[in-house]
Amino acid sequence: MAKYDVYGLGNALVDMEFEIKDQFLLENNIDKGVMTLVDENQQHEMIEQLDIFAGKKASGGSAANTLIATRSMGGSAYYSCKVADDELGHFYLDDLKAAGVDCNMNGKHKGGITGKCLVMITPDAERTMHTFLGVSSELSPYEVNEDAIKNSSFCYLEGYLTTSETGKAANITARETAETNNVKTALTFSDPFVVEHFRDGFTETIGNGIDLLFCNETEALSYTQKDSIEEAAKVIKTFSKTFAITLGAKGAVVFDGQDLIDIDAHPVTAVDSNGAGDLFAGAFMYGLTHGMSFKQSGNLASKASSQIVSQFGPRLKLGQYQLLTK
């Protein structure tokens, strides 16, 4: 029996979330609904402007949110990442430890600056992100823990790492290690901007194929260069044995290796879409590693996502995670 349900690697970022108006994005020439990489000075200038809004911080990064969800539902998880020896770095690792996720850092901090992600939420619940990766941009195959991968049911790869040559190399190393040890591989496309601008990097990361892909409708169409989910699904089947495509208010469609299965949405009043895809993946892999079918796992993931979009922040409270599995 595997020690960990999910091993993952990704960017370690402290999320700083702010509620804003659309006018703020227009005035600052910010592309809405995507993740934009910025340097430290650009981010500092943005933080100064956002000080007029209410904000809060939490340990984040796409894969971290996913693993925390799996762990909080009762599963087990291990995270490979990179933070600096600064206030936010200590905050990040303490928060990860409190969530019960094992980590490669084990109190060992590196030089540099811990990455931060400014998450700006507009009244329509759309999330727009400005990210300074900091020392996380240097995540490399060195941070990959081969033993942890060998002792996991899934090896989960964060798509955001494709924006960095060393990060992409880390994903590829992790995938190859998983394949060698008969551990299932899972990949998230992470963000439409990343798929559009780093498509070749994803193709390298996927290699000869993966076991499970997570993406949303926009990402699926962008990567496959098709005009419909039906056509995109046909292409995805050629490189991923199974997959889950989220469709927002329309629910999701999952492929179990034989059949396409429609997953119903759970209607809610959405206030913040930040973390919805991450939670979907975490809940889905929790389901698969705890005896659930693809349809059952999809229903659990859809229910979890509906809860996260109905409140602010990228994560649920511990009790909310646990109630989902009752």
TORKOL-4160 file (C-alpha; in steps of 0.2 Angstrom, whole numbers, padded with zeros to 4 digits, m for minus):
326
<pt num="1" X="0000" Y="0000" Z="0000"/>
<pt num="2" X="0007" Y="0017" Z="m0005"/>
<pt num="3" X="0012" Y="0029" Z="0009"/>
<pt num="4" X="0005" Y="0044" Z="0000"/>
<pt num="5" X="m0011" Y="0045" Z="m0011"/>
<pt num="6" X="m0003" Y="0060" Z="m0021"/>
<pt num="7" X="0014" Y="0066" Z="m0023"/>
<pt num="8" X="0015" Y="0083" Z="m0031"/>
<pt num="9" X="0027" Y="0097" Z="m0036"/>
<pt num="10" X="0024" Y="0115" Z="m0040"/>
<pt num="11" X="0027" Y="0133" Z="m0036"/>
<pt num="12" X="0026" Y="0138" Z="m0018"/>
<pt num="13" X="0018" Y="0155" Z="m0017"/>
<pt num="14" X="0010" Y="0165" Z="m0003"/>
<pt num="15" X="m0007" Y="0170" Z="m0010"/>
<pt num="16" X="m0013" Y="0187" Z="m0006"/>
<pt num="17" X="m0031" Y="0189" Z="m0011"/>
<pt num="18" X="m0040" Y="0206" Z="m0014"/>
<pt num="19" X="m0058" Y="0210" Z="m0019"/>
<pt num="20" X="m0057" Y="0223" Z="m0033"/>
<pt num="21" X="m0068" Y="0231" Z="m0046"/>
<pt num="22" X="m0066" Y="0229" Z="m0065"/>
<pt num="23" X="m0061" Y="0247" Z="m0066"/>
<pt num="24" X="m0045" Y="0243" Z="m0057"/>
<pt num="25" X="m0040" Y="0230" Z="m0070"/>
<pt num="26" X="m0044" Y="0243" Z="m0084"/>
<pt num="27" X="m0034" Y="0257" Z="m0076"/>
<pt num="28" X="m0019" Y="0246" Z="m0073"/>
<pt num="29" X="m0020" Y="0237" Z="m0090"/>
<pt num="30" X="m0021" Y="0220" Z="m0083"/>
<pt num="31" X="m0028" Y="0205" Z="m0093"/>
<pt num="32" X="m0043" Y="0199" Z="m0084"/>
<pt num="33" X="m0045" Y="0180" Z="m0079"/>
<pt num="34" X="m0027" Y="0174" Z="m0082"/>
<pt num="35" X="m0011" Y="0173" Z="m0073"/>
<pt num="36" X="0003" Y="0185" Z="m0078"/>
<pt num="37" X="0021" Y="0183" Z="m0072"/>
<pt num="38" X="0029" Y="0200" Z="m0066"/>
<pt num="39" X="0045" Y="0205" Z="m0058"/>
<pt num="40" X="0047" Y="0210" Z="m0040"/>
<pt num="41" X="0046" Y="0229" Z="m0043"/>
<pt num="42" X="0030" Y="0227" Z="m0053"/>
<pt num="43" X="0022" Y="0217" Z="m0040"/>
<pt num="44" X="0028" Y="0229" Z="m0026"/>
<pt num="45" X="0020" Y="0243" Z="m0036"/>
<pt num="46" X="0004" Y="0233" Z="m0037"/>
<pt num="47" X="0003" Y="0229" Z="m0019"/>
<pt num="48" X="0005" Y="0248" Z="m0015"/>
<pt num="49" X="m0011" Y="0251" Z="m0025"/>
<pt num="50" X="m0020" Y="0236" Z="m0018"/>
<pt num="51" X="m0017" Y="0242" Z="0000"/>
<pt num="52" X="m0033" Y="0252" Z="m0001"/>
<pt num="53" X="m0043" Y="0235" Z="m0003"/>
<pt num="54" X="m0046" Y="0222" Z="0010"/>
<pt num="55" X="m0034" Y="0207" Z="0008"/>
<pt num="56" X="m0028" Y="0191" Z="0016"/>
<pt num="57" X="m0014" Y="0179" Z="0014"/>
<pt num="58" X="m0013" Y="0160" Z="0013"/>
<pt num="59" X="0000" Y="0147" Z="0008"/>
<pt num="60" X="m0004" Y="0143" Z="m0010"/>
<pt num="61" X="0002" Y="0138" Z="m0027"/>
<pt num="62" X="m0010" Y="0127" Z="m0038"/>
<pt num="63" X="m0003" Y="0110" Z="m0034"/>
<pt num="64" X="m0001" Y="0115" Z="m0015"/>
<pt num="65" X="m0020" Y="0119" Z="m0015"/>
<pt num="66" X="m0024" Y="0102" Z="m0023"/>
<pt num="67" X="m0013" Y="0092" Z="m0011"/>
<pt num="68" X="m0020" Y="0101" Z="0004"/>
<pt num="69" X="m0038" Y="0097" Z="m0002"/>
<pt num="70" X="m0033" Y="0078" Z="m0004"/>
<pt num="71" X="m0025" Y="0078" Z="0013"/>
<pt num="72" X="m0039" Y="0088" Z="0022"/>
<pt num="73" X="m0052" Y="0075" Z="0015"/>
<pt num="74" X="m0043" Y="0061" Z="0024"/>
<pt num="75" X="m0030" Y="0057" Z="0011"/>
<pt num="76" X="m0011" Y="0058" Z="0012"/>
<pt num="77" X="0001" Y="0070" Z="0002"/>
<pt num="78" X="0019" Y="0075" Z="m0001"/>
<pt num="79" X="0024" Y="0091" Z="m0009"/>
<pt num="80" X="0041" Y="0096" Z="m0017"/>
<pt num="81" X="0043" Y="0115" Z="m0018"/>
<pt num="82" X="0056" Y="0129" Z="m0015"/>
<pt num="83" X="0054" Y="0144" Z="m0003"/>
<pt num="84" X="0067" Y="0156" Z="0004"/>
<pt num="85" X="0073" Y="0160" Z="0022"/>
<pt num="86" X="0062" Y="0174" Z="0024"/>
<pt num="87" X="0046" Y="0178" Z="0034"/>
<pt num="88" X="0034" Y="0172" Z="0020"/>
<pt num="89" X="0045" Y="0157" Z="0018"/>
<pt num="90" X="0043" Y="0152" Z="0036"/>
<pt num="91" X="0024" Y="0156" Z="0035"/>
<pt num="92" X="0022" Y="0145" Z="0020"/>
<pt num="93" X="0030" Y="0130" Z="0027"/>
<pt num="94" X="0021" Y="0132" Z="0044"/>
<pt num="95" X="0005" Y="0133" Z="0035"/>
<pt num="96" X="0009" Y="0117" Z="0024"/>
<pt num="97" X="0014" Y="0108" Z="0040"/>
<pt num="98" X="m0002" Y="0113" Z="0049"/>
<pt num="99" X="m0012" Y="0106" Z="0034"/>
<pt num="100" X="m0003" Y="0089" Z="0036"/>
<pt num="101" X="0006" Y="0089" Z="0020"/>
<pt num="102" X="0024" Y="0082" Z="0020"/>
<pt num="103" X="0037" Y="0092" Z="0011"/>
<pt num="104" X="0054" Y="0091" Z="0004"/>
<pt num="105" X="0060" Y="0107" Z="0013"/>
<pt num="106" X="0059" Y="0100" Z="0031"/>
<pt num="107" X="0064" Y="0117" Z="0038"/>
<pt num="108" X="0078" Y="0119" Z="0025"/>
<pt num="109" X="0076" Y="0136" Z="0018"/>
<pt num="110" X="0085" Y="0143" Z="0003"/>
<pt num="111" X="0092" Y="0161" Z="m0001"/>
<pt num="112" X="0082" Y="0173" Z="m0012"/>
<pt num="113" X="0064" Y="0179" Z="m0010"/>
<pt num="114" X="0048" Y="0168" Z="m0007"/>
<pt num="115" X="0036" Y="0169" Z="m0021"/>
<pt num="116" X="0020" Y="0179" Z="m0020"/>
<pt num="117" X="0004" Y="0178" Z="m0030"/>
<pt num="118" X="m0008" Y="0193" Z="m0030"/>
<pt num="119" X="m0026" Y="0186" Z="m0033"/>
<pt num="120" X="m0038" Y="0199" Z="m0038"/>
<pt num="121" X="m0056" Y="0195" Z="m0037"/>
<pt num="122" X="m0069" Y="0205" Z="m0047"/>
<pt num="123" X="m0088" Y="0205" Z="m0043"/>
<pt num="124" X="m0092" Y="0192" Z="m0056"/>
<pt num="125" X="m0081" Y="0180" Z="m0046"/>
<pt num="126" X="m0067" Y="0179" Z="m0059"/>
<pt num="127" X="m0049" Y="0178" Z="m0053"/>
<pt num="128" X="m0035" Y="0187" Z="m0060"/>
<pt num="129" X="m0017" Y="0184" Z="m0054"/>
<pt num="130" X="m0001" Y="0193" Z="m0054"/>
<pt num="131" X="0013" Y="0181" Z="m0049"/>
<pt num="132" X="0031" Y="0185" Z="m0044"/>
<pt num="133" X="0039" Y="0167" Z="m0043"/>
<pt num="134" X="0054" Y="0172" Z="m0033"/>
<pt num="135" X="0065" Y="0157" Z="m0028"/>
<pt num="136" X="0051" Y="0146" Z="m0034"/>
<pt num="137" X="0057" Y="0150" Z="m0052"/>
<pt num="138" X="0073" Y="0140" Z="m0047"/>
<pt num="139" X="0063" Y="0124" Z="m0043"/>
<pt num="140" X="0073" Y="0110" Z="m0052"/>
<pt num="141" X="0075" Y="0091" Z="m0053"/>
<pt num="142" X="0085" Y="0093" Z="m0037"/>
<pt num="143" X="0069" Y="0096" Z="m0027"/>
<pt num="144" X="0061" Y="0080" Z="m0034"/>
<pt num="145" X="0060" Y="0066" Z="m0021"/>
<pt num="146" X="0061" Y="0049" Z="m0030"/>
<pt num="147" X="0057" Y="0039" Z="m0014"/>
<pt num="148" X="0041" Y="0049" Z="m0011"/>
<pt num="149" X="0036" Y="0046" Z="m0029"/>
<pt num="150" X="0039" Y="0028" Z="m0027"/>
<pt num="151" X="0028" Y="0027" Z="m0012"/>
<pt num="152" X="0013" Y="0037" Z="m0020"/>
<pt num="153" X="m0002" Y="0032" Z="m0030"/>
<pt num="154" X="m0002" Y="0047" Z="m0041"/>
<pt num="155" X="0012" Y="0059" Z="m0046"/>
<pt num="156" X="0004" Y="0076" Z="m0049"/>
<pt num="157" X="0013" Y="0088" Z="m0060"/>
<pt num="158" X="0008" Y="0107" Z="m0060"/>
<pt num="159" X="0007" Y="0115" Z="m0077"/>
<pt num="160" X="0013" Y="0132" Z="m0071"/>
<pt num="161" X="0031" Y="0124" Z="m0069"/>
<pt num="162" X="0031" Y="0124" Z="m0088"/>
<pt num="163" X="0035" Y="0142" Z="m0089"/>
<pt num="164" X="0052" Y="0139" Z="m0082"/>
<pt num="165" X="0066" Y="0128" Z="m0090"/>
<pt num="166" X="0071" Y="0121" Z="m0073"/>
<pt num="167" X="0053" Y="0118" Z="m0068"/>
<pt num="168" X="0049" Y="0109" Z="m0084"/>
<pt num="169" X="0064" Y="0098" Z="m0081"/>
<pt num="170" X="0058" Y="0094" Z="m0064"/>
<pt num="171" X="0041" Y="0089" Z="m0070"/>
<pt num="172" X="0049" Y="0078" Z="m0084"/>
<pt num="173" X="0060" Y="0070" Z="m0071"/>
<pt num="174" X="0045" Y="0067" Z="m0059"/>
<pt num="175" X="0035" Y="0059" Z="m0073"/>
<pt num="176" X="0049" Y="0048" Z="m0079"/>
<pt num="177" X="0052" Y="0042" Z="m0061"/>
<pt num="178" X="0034" Y="0038" Z="m0059"/>
<pt num="179" X="0033" Y="0029" Z="m0075"/>
<pt num="180" X="0048" Y="0018" Z="m0070"/>
<pt num="181" X="0040" Y="0014" Z="m0054"/>
<pt num="182" X="0023" Y="0011" Z="m0061"/>
<pt num="183" X="0015" Y="0026" Z="m0052"/>
<pt num="184" X="0001" Y="0034" Z="m0061"/>
<pt num="185" X="0005" Y="0052" Z="m0068"/>
<pt num="186" X="m0007" Y="0066" Z="m0067"/>
<pt num="187" X="m0005" Y="0084" Z="m0075"/>
<pt num="188" X="m0015" Y="0100" Z="m0073"/>
<pt num="189" X="m0014" Y="0113" Z="m0087"/>
<pt num="190" X="m0016" Y="0126" Z="m0074"/>
<pt num="191" X="m0020" Y="0141" Z="m0084"/>
<pt num="192" X="m0026" Y="0147" Z="m0101"/>
<pt num="193" X="m0011" Y="0159" Z="m0103"/>
<pt num="194" X="0001" Y="0146" Z="m0099"/>
<pt num="195" X="m0007" Y="0133" Z="m0111"/>
<pt num="196" X="m0007" Y="0147" Z="m0125"/>
<pt num="197" X="0011" Y="0152" Z="m0123"/>
<pt num="198" X="0020" Y="0136" Z="m0117"/>
<pt num="199" X="0011" Y="0123" Z="m0128"/>
<pt num="200" X="0027" Y="0115" Z="m0134"/>
<pt num="201" X="0033" Y="0114" Z="m0116"/>
<pt num="202" X="0017" Y="0104" Z="m0111"/>
<pt num="203" X="0020" Y="0092" Z="m0126"/>
<pt num="204" X="0038" Y="0089" Z="m0119"/>
<pt num="205" X="0031" Y="0087" Z="m0101"/>
<pt num="206" X="0018" Y="0074" Z="m0107"/>
<pt num="207" X="0031" Y="0064" Z="m0117"/>
<pt num="208" X="0024" Y="0048" Z="m0123"/>
<pt num="209" X="0008" Y="0050" Z="m0113"/>
<pt num="210" X="0001" Y="0052" Z="m0095"/>
<pt num="211" X="m0013" Y="0043" Z="m0085"/>
<pt num="212" X="m0024" Y="0058" Z="m0080"/>
<pt num="213" X="m0026" Y="0076" Z="m0086"/>
<pt num="214" X="m0035" Y="0090" Z="m0078"/>
<pt num="215" X="m0040" Y="0105" Z="m0088"/>
<pt num="216" X="m0054" Y="0117" Z="m0090"/>
<pt num="217" X="m0064" Y="0120" Z="m0106"/>
<pt num="218" X="m0053" Y="0135" Z="m0112"/>
<pt num="219" X="m0037" Y="0125" Z="m0109"/>
<pt num="220" X="m0043" Y="0110" Z="m0118"/>
<pt num="221" X="m0048" Y="0119" Z="m0134"/>
<pt num="222" X="m0032" Y="0129" Z="m0133"/>
<pt num="223" X="m0020" Y="0115" Z="m0132"/>
<pt num="224" X="m0029" Y="0103" Z="m0144"/>
<pt num="225" X="m0033" Y="0118" Z="m0156"/>
<pt num="226" X="m0051" Y="0112" Z="m0158"/>
<pt num="227" X="m0067" Y="0122" Z="m0158"/>
<pt num="228" X="m0078" Y="0110" Z="m0147"/>
<pt num="229" X="m0076" Y="0099" Z="m0132"/>
<pt num="230" X="m0081" Y="0084" Z="m0142"/>
<pt num="231" X="m0066" Y="0086" Z="m0154"/>
<pt num="232" X="m0054" Y="0091" Z="m0140"/>
<pt num="233" X="m0058" Y="0075" Z="m0131"/>
<pt num="234" X="m0054" Y="0065" Z="m0146"/>
<pt num="235" X="m0037" Y="0073" Z="m0146"/>
<pt num="236" X="m0034" Y="0071" Z="m0127"/>
<pt num="237" X="m0038" Y="0053" Z="m0128"/>
<pt num="238" X="m0022" Y="0051" Z="m0139"/>
<pt num="239" X="m0010" Y="0056" Z="m0125"/>
<pt num="240" X="m0020" Y="0054" Z="m0109"/>
<pt num="241" X="m0028" Y="0037" Z="m0103"/>
<pt num="242" X="m0041" Y="0047" Z="m0093"/>
<pt num="243" X="m0045" Y="0065" Z="m0090"/>
<pt num="244" X="m0057" Y="0077" Z="m0082"/>
<pt num="245" X="m0062" Y="0093" Z="m0091"/>
<pt num="246" X="m0071" Y="0106" Z="m0080"/>
<pt num="247" X="m0085" Y="0117" Z="m0089"/>
<pt num="248" X="m0089" Y="0130" Z="m0076"/>
<pt num="249" X="m0107" Y="0132" Z="m0072"/>
<pt num="250" X="m0111" Y="0117" Z="m0085"/>
<pt num="251" X="m0102" Y="0105" Z="m0073"/>
<pt num="252" X="m0088" Y="0094" Z="m0080"/>
<pt num="253" X="m0085" Y="0079" Z="m0092"/>
<pt num="254" X="m0073" Y="0065" Z="m0087"/>
<pt num="255" X="m0066" Y="0050" Z="m0096"/>
<pt num="256" X="m0063" Y="0034" Z="m0087"/>
<pt num="257" X="m0053" Y="0026" Z="m0101"/>
<pt num="258" X="m0069" Y="0019" Z="m0109"/>
<pt num="259" X="m0083" Y="0031" Z="m0108"/>
<pt num="260" X="m0086" Y="0050" Z="m0107"/>
<pt num="261" X="m0096" Y="0054" Z="m0092"/>
<pt num="262" X="m0106" Y="0070" Z="m0089"/>
<pt num="263" X="m0104" Y="0077" Z="m0071"/>
<pt num="264" X="m0118" Y="0089" Z="m0065"/>
<pt num="265" X="m0114" Y="0106" Z="m0058"/>
<pt num="266" X="m0120" Y="0111" Z="m0041"/>
<pt num="267" X="m0129" Y="0128" Z="m0044"/>
<pt num="268" X="m0122" Y="0141" Z="m0031"/>
<pt num="269" X="m0120" Y="0160" Z="m0031"/>
<pt num="270" X="m0101" Y="0162" Z="m0036"/>
<pt num="271" X="m0091" Y="0175" Z="m0028"/>
<pt num="272" X="m0073" Y="0169" Z="m0030"/>
<pt num="273" X="m0067" Y="0156" Z="m0043"/>
<pt num="274" X="m0049" Y="0156" Z="m0036"/>
<pt num="275" X="m0044" Y="0138" Z="m0032"/>
<pt num="276" X="m0059" Y="0129" Z="m0040"/>
<pt num="277" X="m0049" Y="0119" Z="m0052"/>
<pt num="278" X="m0036" Y="0115" Z="m0039"/>
<pt num="279" X="m0049" Y="0108" Z="m0027"/>
<pt num="280" X="m0058" Y="0099" Z="m0041"/>
<pt num="281" X="m0041" Y="0089" Z="m0044"/>
<pt num="282" X="m0038" Y="0086" Z="m0026"/>
<pt num="283" X="m0056" Y="0080" Z="m0023"/>
<pt num="284" X="m0055" Y="0069" Z="m0039"/>
<pt num="285" X="m0039" Y="0061" Z="m0034"/>
<pt num="286" X="m0045" Y="0058" Z="m0016"/>
<pt num="287" X="m0060" Y="0049" Z="m0023"/>
<pt num="288" X="m0050" Y="0038" Z="m0035"/>
<pt num="289" X="m0038" Y="0033" Z="m0021"/>
<pt num="290" X="m0052" Y="0029" Z="m0009"/>
<pt num="291" X="m0062" Y="0016" Z="m0019"/>
<pt num="292" X="m0073" Y="0028" Z="m0029"/>
<pt num="293" X="m0077" Y="0027" Z="m0047"/>
<pt num="294" X="m0074" Y="0040" Z="m0060"/>
<pt num="295" X="m0092" Y="0046" Z="m0059"/>
<pt num="296" X="m0092" Y="0046" Z="m0040"/>
<pt num="297" X="m0075" Y="0055" Z="m0040"/>
<pt num="298" X="m0082" Y="0068" Z="m0052"/>
<pt num="299" X="m0097" Y="0071" Z="m0042"/>
<pt num="300" X="m0087" Y="0074" Z="m0026"/>
<pt num="301" X="m0075" Y="0086" Z="m0036"/>
<pt num="302" X="m0090" Y="0095" Z="m0043"/>
<pt num="303" X="m0098" Y="0097" Z="m0026"/>
<pt num="304" X="m0082" Y="0103" Z="m0018"/>
<pt num="305" X="m0079" Y="0116" Z="m0032"/>
<pt num="306" X="m0096" Y="0123" Z="m0030"/>
<pt num="307" X="m0092" Y="0126" Z="m0011"/>
<pt num="308" X="m0076" Y="0135" Z="m0015"/>
<pt num="309" X="m0083" Y="0147" Z="m0028"/>
<pt num="310" X="m0097" Y="0152" Z="m0015"/>
<pt num="311" X="m0084" Y="0159" Z="m0003"/>
<pt num="312" X="m0068" Y="0169" Z="m0003"/>
<pt num="313" X="m0051" Y="0161" Z="m0003"/>
<pt num="314" X="m0043" Y="0146" Z="m0012"/>
<pt num="315" X="m0046" Y="0133" Z="0002"/>
<pt num="316" X="m0061" Y="0127" Z="0012"/>
<pt num="317" X="m0061" Y="0126" Z="0031"/>
<pt num="318" X="m0055" Y="0108" Z="0038"/>
<pt num="319" X="m0073" Y="0104" Z="0043"/>
<pt num="320" X="m0080" Y="0108" Z="0026"/>
<pt num="321" X="m0068" Y="0096" Z="0017"/>
<pt num="322" X="m0072" Y="0082" Z="0029"/>
<pt num="323" X="m0091" Y="0085" Z="0027"/>
<pt num="324" X="m0089" Y="0082" Z="0008"/>
<pt num="325" X="m0084" Y="0064" Z="0011"/>
<pt num="326" X="m0098" Y="0060" Z="0023"/>
